[in-house]
Amino acid sequence: MSETPAITTRDLAKTYKDVRALDGVSLNLAPNRIYGLLGRNGAGKTTLMSILTGQNFADRGTAEIFGHTPFEHDPTLARLCFIRESQKYPDDFKVRQAFSAAAIFFENWNEQLAQDLVKAFNLPLNRRIKKLSRGQLSAVGVIIGMASRAEITFFDEPYLGLDAVARQIFYDRLVEDFAQHPRTIVLSSHLIDEVANLLEHVIVIDQGRIIIDSEAEDLQGAAVTVTGSAQKVEEFIAGYPVIHRDALGSLASISIRARLTAEQRARAQILGLELSPVSLQQLVVRSTLSSQSDREQTTERQAIK
Ligand SMILES: Nc1ncnc2c1ncn2[C@@H]1O[C@H](COP(=O)(O)OP(=O)(O)OP(=O)(O)O)[C@@H](O)[C@H]1O
């Protein structure tokens, strides 16, 4: 029998007044993997995570965590940790108290890891949380998310205000701890190239719909940008799905979804075309732009009818 997925959603939809935040989201996330949940501002990432952690409910569809609906289901909620950018702590709590409370709440809490991270992030334990800088506040969330060692941890853009050194500490320690204590991590981020190496699986959401749901490995080299004389570029890319087009006079630069063979690369060279890899960040940005323009065209077509 196959193992129970950590997270399953089927046709999940959520509308706030006139905003369709989620629009038919169906996903299967396996346990003990690191997932990236990527997308533009307002794409629906926080809404999805808040439904999965029982803090919000869907209008349609189902969401299950280890086979249970999380909403008001304490045994399931106890297996989760949700670190969000706008994390609230009780007024007048000191940093130390936030960690003591987390240690009681999360049954897999690891005090040693928490202490190591406090040192690594230079966090002042006796300072009141409301006096912390933005980056220090994020560090509190990152430490709770990591030291909780929850079976599923959701990090919703946890790095606001963290400097580049602190972010690198977060990434390095996450990978290190994950290797020894595998669990399911769902990380939402705008800093795509920065987190690309951490991710085992990439989910991209755009206007409430999933536009990419792929193994990170499969995305590497899955797209290529072809640049050169417009006519030759068009000839070369014929038949491939286009994810982005740029044109400047007689030149064109077109990104296509394709894994080119050595033969195709040689042909590009003969045609005088330049091939460049598309990074995960470019792939996400370009796929998002292309999905938006497809949607606009469909809407225009519907309006004309
Ligand atoms: N409580 C709410 N009331 C009305 N609209 C909402 C509410 N919460 C979210 N939305 C809208 O739903 C859409 C999805 O929001 P969500 O916060 O899930 O996006 P996100 O991908 O997390 O964005 P960001 O990356 O900017 O945090 C947005 O258009 C947002 O304005």
PDBQT file of the ligand as one rigid body, heavy atoms in Angstrom, charges set to zero:
ROOT
HETATM    1  N1  LIG A 401      -9.512  38.324   4.488  1.00  0.00    +0.000 N 
HETATM    2  C1  LIG A 401      -9.514  38.687   3.208  1.00  0.00    +0.000 A 
HETATM    3  N2  LIG A 401     -10.511  39.469   2.707  1.00  0.00    +0.000 NA
HETATM    4  C2  LIG A 401     -10.549  39.828   1.408  1.00  0.00    +0.000 A 
HETATM    5  N3  LIG A 401      -9.608  39.455   0.496  1.00  0.00    +0.000 NA
HETATM    6  C3  LIG A 401      -8.602  38.690   0.940  1.00  0.00    +0.000 A 
HETATM    7  C4  LIG A 401      -8.498  38.273   2.307  1.00  0.00    +0.000 A 
HETATM    8  N4  LIG A 401      -7.376  37.518   2.440  1.00  0.00    +0.000 NA
HETATM    9  C5  LIG A 401      -6.804  37.474   1.212  1.00  0.00    +0.000 A 
HETATM   10  N5  LIG A 401      -7.529  38.167   0.314  1.00  0.00    +0.000 N 
HETATM   11  C6  LIG A 401      -7.240  38.311  -1.133  1.00  0.00    +0.000 C 
HETATM   12  O1  LIG A 401      -7.115  37.002  -1.672  1.00  0.00    +0.000 OA
HETATM   13  C7  LIG A 401      -6.051  36.936  -2.606  1.00  0.00    +0.000 C 
HETATM   14  C8  LIG A 401      -5.035  35.890  -2.161  1.00  0.00    +0.000 C 
HETATM   15  O2  LIG A 401      -4.383  36.377  -0.993  1.00  0.00    +0.000 OA
HETATM   16  P1  LIG A 401      -3.206  35.575  -0.245  1.00  0.00    +0.000 P 
HETATM   17  O3  LIG A 401      -2.889  36.328   1.000  1.00  0.00    +0.000 OA
HETATM   18  O4  LIG A 401      -3.622  34.163  -0.106  1.00  0.00    +0.000 OA
HETATM   19  O5  LIG A 401      -2.029  35.699  -1.314  1.00  0.00    +0.000 OA
HETATM   20  P2  LIG A 401      -0.458  35.407  -1.156  1.00  0.00    +0.000 P 
HETATM   21  O6  LIG A 401      -0.096  34.563  -2.332  1.00  0.00    +0.000 OA
HETATM   22  O7  LIG A 401      -0.165  34.857   0.183  1.00  0.00    +0.000 OA
HETATM   23  O8  LIG A 401       0.154  36.878  -1.315  1.00  0.00    +0.000 OA
HETATM   24  P3  LIG A 401       1.540  37.518  -0.729  1.00  0.00    +0.000 P 
HETATM   25  O9  LIG A 401       2.654  36.839  -1.444  1.00  0.00    +0.000 OA
HETATM   26  O10 LIG A 401       1.399  38.957  -1.133  1.00  0.00    +0.000 OA
HETATM   27  O11 LIG A 401       1.519  37.307   0.733  1.00  0.00    +0.000 OA
HETATM   28  C9  LIG A 401      -5.486  38.356  -2.684  1.00  0.00    +0.000 C 
HETATM   29  O12 LIG A 401      -6.069  38.996  -3.793  1.00  0.00    +0.000 OA
HETATM   30  C10 LIG A 401      -5.914  38.997  -1.387  1.00  0.00    +0.000 C 
HETATM   31  O13 LIG A 401      -6.087  40.387  -1.544  1.00  0.00    +0.000 OA
ENDROOT
TORSDOF 0
